[in-house]
Amino acid sequence: MTTALPSGPEALAYVEELSNWGRWGDDDELGTLNLIEDEHRVAAARLVTAGRTVSCARTLVTAFGDPANAAQMYWVATGEGVCHEHEALPPTRFGGAGVVASAVEFIGLVYHGPNCTHLDTPAHLLWEGKLYNTRPAFLTTSEHGAIWCSVTNMKDGVIGRGVLLDIPRSKGVDALPAGHAVTPDELSAAAEAQGVEVGAGDIVLMRTGRWHPAAEQAADAAKAMSDDPANWHAMSGWHPACMPWLHERDVSMIGCDYPQDVMPAVYNELPGGIHVLALVAMGMPLVDNCDLEELATTCAELGRWEFQFVMSPLRLAGASGSPVNPLALF
């Protein structure tokens, strides 16, 4: 039986229907991370039996290029002035051709977007002038940063049971077509095919196959014909109808191999619907732009789609997120 998908107004009503405002108290800033209890962390640790570790992050490009698409890396000190065979070069400020010298670099980046694997906290998104749990949007400030729901609330990291839902594999394809909105029925079908159940406190990662070689070639071709270097106009992701599915199961956090939302948007009434519903209504952090290819291969090889998930964001005072390198431990 196929689940009926909501109309635009019905999807917009999710903002109220899925709200966790006040669920953990009026001063709560952790949102759905409250659903990861001590016993969940202990149970997740017991999943580590094979000694395997898989990164779920993309390599962050630091090559010179478009500032919108790469981290900017500038070398403050290098080994160029400390090489004995090139002593004609002047010494660096950290020493000449001696025994010890330092290589020092500066990195700057805009990590929100489709290029860097990163965490979104509820401070990242505003809806009708509000942040998660009733707070006014002006608490995200230019001088102090995010005064409400900043990433430092997650200083102890996120550790729990991770579950990968590999949607393309359940359909017998390498990758989903750009613009495909994954429905709750597709989530359930993937979970059933994999023999895994999604439960309270879980961190659910959804693979669309975006970084499969075939999908990358198609995306590169689309970019070549687009004026948008980030290719925001065409990507697969969660259908907003998935949010009640996740809410019913008390999922604590979700991630995807692109920034969650389908482009073009499913509903004009709810642009950026996954971000609005997760961050603002539910207080659910998001892990955007993962690379789940190696994880999917490992899960298939080991015959299990659950693992210990470990993520430690940077303690950036006042930040609405952080670059991250999520790990799956088997």
C-alpha positions as CSV (number, residue, x, y, z in Angstrom):
1,M,0.0,0.0,0.0
2,T,1.4,3.3,-1.0
3,T,1.4,6.1,1.5
4,A,-0.3,9.3,0.2
5,L,2.0,12.3,0.1
6,P,0.8,15.5,1.6
7,S,-0.4,18.6,-0.3
8,G,1.6,21.8,0.1
9,P,-0.6,23.2,2.9
10,E,-0.5,19.8,4.7
11,A,3.3,19.8,4.5
12,L,3.4,23.4,5.8
13,A,1.3,22.2,8.7
14,Y,4.2,19.9,9.7
15,V,5.9,23.0,11.2
16,E,3.4,22.9,14.0
17,E,2.6,19.2,14.0
18,L,6.2,18.0,14.4
19,S,7.3,20.8,16.8
20,N,9.4,19.8,19.8
21,W,9.2,23.3,21.3
22,G,9.0,22.8,25.0
23,R,9.3,19.0,24.9
24,W,12.5,19.1,26.9
25,G,11.8,22.4,28.7
26,D,11.7,26.0,27.6
27,D,15.4,26.4,27.9
28,D,16.4,23.3,25.9
29,E,19.0,23.9,23.2
30,L,19.9,20.2,22.4
31,G,16.6,19.3,20.7
32,T,16.4,15.7,19.4
33,L,19.9,14.9,20.7
34,N,18.1,14.5,24.1
35,L,16.8,11.3,22.5
36,I,20.3,9.7,22.7
37,E,20.3,8.2,26.2
38,D,23.2,6.6,28.0
39,E,21.9,3.1,27.2
40,H,21.9,4.0,23.5
41,R,25.6,4.9,23.6
42,V,26.4,1.7,25.5
43,A,24.5,-0.4,23.0
44,A,26.1,1.4,20.1
45,A,29.6,0.6,21.5
46,R,28.7,-3.1,21.5
47,L,28.2,-2.9,17.7
48,V,32.0,-2.5,17.3
49,T,33.1,-6.1,16.7
50,A,35.1,-6.1,13.5
51,G,37.5,-3.2,14.3
52,R,36.7,-1.4,11.1
53,T,36.4,2.4,10.9
54,V,34.9,4.3,7.9
55,S,34.9,8.1,7.4
56,C,31.6,9.6,6.2
57,A,33.2,12.9,5.1
58,R,34.2,14.3,1.8
59,T,37.8,15.5,1.3
60,L,37.7,19.2,1.7
61,V,39.3,20.7,-1.3
62,T,41.9,23.4,-0.6
63,A,43.2,24.0,-4.1
64,F,43.2,27.5,-5.4
65,G,39.9,28.2,-7.2
66,D,36.4,29.5,-6.7
67,P,36.1,30.8,-3.1
68,A,32.6,29.5,-2.9
69,N,33.6,25.9,-3.7
70,A,36.9,25.4,-1.9
71,A,38.5,26.2,1.5
72,Q,41.2,28.9,1.1
73,M,44.5,27.7,2.4
74,Y,47.4,30.1,2.7
75,W,50.8,29.1,3.8
76,V,52.3,31.3,6.6
77,A,55.6,29.3,6.7
78,T,56.9,26.4,4.5
79,G,59.9,24.3,4.0
80,E,61.1,26.4,1.0
81,G,63.7,28.3,3.0
82,V,65.1,25.5,5.1
83,C,66.3,23.1,2.4
84,H,70.1,22.6,2.5
85,E,70.4,22.1,-1.3
86,H,68.6,25.5,-1.9
87,E,70.5,27.7,0.6
88,A,70.3,30.6,-1.8
89,L,66.7,31.1,-0.6
90,P,66.4,33.4,2.5
91,P,65.6,31.7,5.8
92,T,62.1,31.6,7.0
93,R,61.1,33.5,10.2
94,F,61.1,30.2,12.0
95,G,64.7,29.4,11.1
96,G,67.1,28.7,8.3
97,A,68.5,25.4,7.2
98,G,68.7,23.9,10.6
99,V,67.4,20.8,12.3
100,V,63.9,22.1,13.2
101,A,61.5,24.2,11.2
102,S,57.8,24.6,11.0
103,A,55.2,24.5,8.2
104,V,52.2,26.7,9.2
105,E,49.0,27.3,7.2
106,F,45.8,29.4,7.5
107,I,42.5,27.9,6.4
108,G,39.3,29.9,5.8
109,L,36.0,28.5,4.5
110,V,32.3,28.9,4.3
111,Y,31.3,25.4,5.4
112,H,27.6,25.7,5.0
113,G,26.7,24.6,1.5
114,P,27.1,21.6,-0.8
115,N,30.8,21.2,-0.8
116,C,32.0,20.7,2.8
117,T,30.8,17.9,5.1
118,H,29.4,19.8,8.0
119,L,27.0,19.9,10.9
120,D,24.0,22.3,11.0
121,T,22.8,23.2,14.5
122,P,19.3,24.7,15.0
123,A,21.0,28.1,15.1
124,H,21.6,27.8,11.3
125,L,18.0,28.4,10.2
126,L,15.3,30.9,10.9
127,W,11.6,30.6,10.1
128,E,9.1,33.4,10.4
129,G,11.5,35.3,12.7
130,K,12.0,32.3,15.1
131,L,14.7,29.8,16.1
132,Y,14.1,26.4,17.6
133,N,12.1,26.5,20.9
134,T,10.5,29.9,20.5
135,R,13.6,32.0,20.5
136,P,13.7,35.2,18.3
137,A,15.9,35.2,15.2
138,F,17.9,38.2,16.5
139,L,19.8,35.8,18.9
140,T,22.0,35.0,15.9
141,T,24.2,38.1,15.9
142,S,27.1,39.6,14.0
143,E,29.0,40.5,17.1
144,H,28.5,37.5,19.4
145,G,27.5,34.8,16.9
146,A,24.7,32.4,17.8
147,I,23.6,33.1,21.4
148,W,21.1,30.3,21.1
149,C,21.7,26.7,20.0
150,S,25.4,27.3,19.0
151,V,27.6,24.3,18.3
152,T,29.3,24.5,21.7
153,N,26.2,22.9,23.1
154,M,27.5,19.8,21.3
155,K,30.9,19.9,22.9
156,D,30.7,16.4,24.1
157,G,30.1,15.1,20.6
158,V,27.4,12.9,19.1
159,I,27.8,9.2,19.8
160,G,25.1,6.6,19.2
161,R,23.7,4.0,16.9
162,G,24.0,4.9,13.3
163,V,21.9,3.3,10.5
164,L,22.5,3.7,6.8
165,L,19.5,3.5,4.5
166,D,20.9,2.8,1.0
167,I,18.0,3.9,-1.2
168,P,19.7,3.2,-4.6
169,R,20.8,-0.3,-3.5
170,S,17.2,-1.1,-2.5
171,K,16.1,-0.1,-6.0
172,G,18.9,-2.0,-7.8
173,V,20.6,1.1,-9.2
174,D,23.9,2.9,-8.5
175,A,22.4,6.3,-7.8
176,L,19.1,8.2,-7.7
177,P,18.4,10.7,-10.4
178,A,18.9,14.3,-9.6
179,G,15.7,15.9,-8.2
180,H,14.4,12.6,-6.8
181,A,12.5,13.1,-3.5
182,V,12.8,10.0,-1.3
183,T,9.5,9.1,0.2
184,P,8.6,7.4,3.5
185,D,7.7,4.2,1.6
186,E,11.2,4.2,0.1
187,L,12.7,4.5,3.6
188,S,10.6,1.6,4.8
189,A,11.5,-0.5,1.8
190,A,15.2,0.1,2.2
191,A,15.0,-0.7,5.9
192,E,13.1,-3.9,5.2
193,A,15.5,-5.0,2.4
194,Q,18.5,-4.4,4.7
195,G,16.9,-6.2,7.7
196,V,17.3,-3.2,10.0
197,E,14.8,-1.2,12.1
198,V,15.1,2.5,12.9
199,G,14.5,3.3,16.5
200,A,14.7,5.9,19.3
201,G,18.0,7.9,19.4
202,D,19.3,6.6,16.1
203,I,21.3,8.7,13.7
204,V,20.0,7.9,10.2
205,L,22.2,8.4,7.2
206,M,20.5,8.3,3.8
207,R,22.5,7.4,0.7
208,T,21.3,8.8,-2.6
209,G,24.5,7.8,-4.5
210,R,25.5,11.4,-5.2
211,W,29.2,10.5,-5.0
212,H,29.0,7.3,-7.0
213,P,31.3,7.8,-10.1
214,A,28.3,7.6,-12.5
215,A,26.4,10.2,-10.5
216,E,29.4,12.5,-10.4
217,Q,29.8,12.4,-14.1
218,A,26.1,13.4,-14.6
219,A,26.4,16.2,-12.0
220,D,29.6,17.5,-13.7
221,A,27.8,17.6,-17.0
222,A,24.9,19.5,-15.5
223,K,27.3,22.0,-13.9
224,A,28.9,22.6,-17.2
225,M,25.6,23.8,-18.6
226,S,24.7,25.8,-15.5
227,D,25.5,29.3,-14.2
228,D,25.3,27.9,-10.7
229,P,28.7,26.4,-9.7
230,A,27.2,24.7,-6.7
231,N,24.5,23.0,-8.9
232,W,21.8,23.8,-6.4
233,H,19.1,23.4,-9.0
234,A,19.3,19.6,-9.3
235,M,19.8,17.2,-6.3
236,S,18.0,14.3,-4.7
237,G,17.1,14.2,-1.0
238,W,14.4,13.6,1.6
239,H,10.8,14.3,0.7
240,P,9.3,16.5,3.5
241,A,6.9,13.6,4.1
242,C,9.8,11.7,5.6
243,M,9.9,14.0,8.6
244,P,6.8,12.5,10.3
245,W,8.3,9.1,9.7
246,L,11.5,10.1,11.4
247,H,9.6,11.9,14.2
248,E,7.5,8.9,15.0
249,R,10.6,6.8,15.4
250,D,12.3,9.4,17.6
251,V,15.4,9.7,15.4
252,S,18.0,12.0,16.9
253,M,19.8,13.2,13.8
254,I,19.9,12.7,10.0
255,G,22.6,13.0,7.4
256,C,22.7,12.7,3.6
257,D,25.2,12.8,0.8
258,Y,24.0,16.2,-0.3
259,P,22.4,19.0,1.8
260,Q,19.2,17.1,2.6
261,D,16.7,19.0,0.6
262,V,15.5,18.1,-2.8
263,M,16.1,20.7,-5.5
264,P,13.9,21.9,-7.1
265,A,11.8,22.1,-3.9
266,V,8.8,19.8,-3.6
267,Y,6.5,22.5,-2.2
268,N,6.6,26.3,-2.9
269,E,4.9,26.7,0.5
270,L,7.9,25.1,2.3
271,P,11.2,26.1,0.7
272,G,14.1,24.3,2.3
273,G,11.5,22.1,3.9
274,I,13.9,19.5,5.5
275,H,16.0,22.3,7.1
276,V,12.9,24.1,8.3
277,L,11.2,21.1,9.8
278,A,14.4,19.5,11.3
279,L,16.3,22.6,12.6
280,V,13.5,24.9,13.6
281,A,10.5,22.8,14.4
282,M,12.1,19.6,15.7
283,G,15.5,20.9,16.9
284,M,17.2,18.1,15.0
285,P,20.8,18.7,13.9
286,L,21.7,17.8,10.3
287,V,24.9,16.4,8.8
288,D,25.1,17.8,5.3
289,N,27.1,16.6,2.3
290,C,28.5,13.3,3.5
291,D,30.3,10.8,1.3
292,L,28.5,7.5,2.0
293,E,30.0,5.4,-0.8
294,E,32.6,3.6,1.3
295,L,30.1,3.2,4.2
296,A,27.6,1.5,1.8
297,T,30.3,-0.8,0.5
298,T,31.4,-1.7,4.0
299,C,27.8,-2.3,5.2
300,A,27.2,-4.6,2.2
301,E,30.5,-6.5,2.8
302,L,29.7,-7.1,6.5
303,G,26.0,-7.7,5.9
304,R,24.9,-5.2,8.5
305,W,23.6,-1.6,8.2
306,E,24.0,-0.5,11.8
307,F,27.2,0.8,13.4
308,Q,28.5,3.0,16.2
309,F,28.4,6.6,15.0
310,V,30.9,9.1,16.3
311,M,31.1,12.8,15.5
312,S,33.0,15.5,17.3
313,P,32.3,19.0,16.1
314,L,34.8,21.9,16.6
315,R,34.1,24.0,19.7
316,L,33.6,27.2,17.7
317,A,32.1,29.8,20.1
318,G,28.9,31.3,18.6
319,A,29.0,29.1,15.5
320,S,25.8,27.7,13.9
321,G,27.7,24.5,12.9
322,S,31.1,23.0,12.2
323,P,33.0,21.1,9.6
324,V,33.0,17.5,10.7
325,N,34.4,14.1,9.9
326,P,31.7,11.6,11.0
327,L,32.9,8.1,11.7
328,A,31.2,4.7,11.4
329,L,32.7,2.0,13.6
330,F,32.1,-1.7,13.0
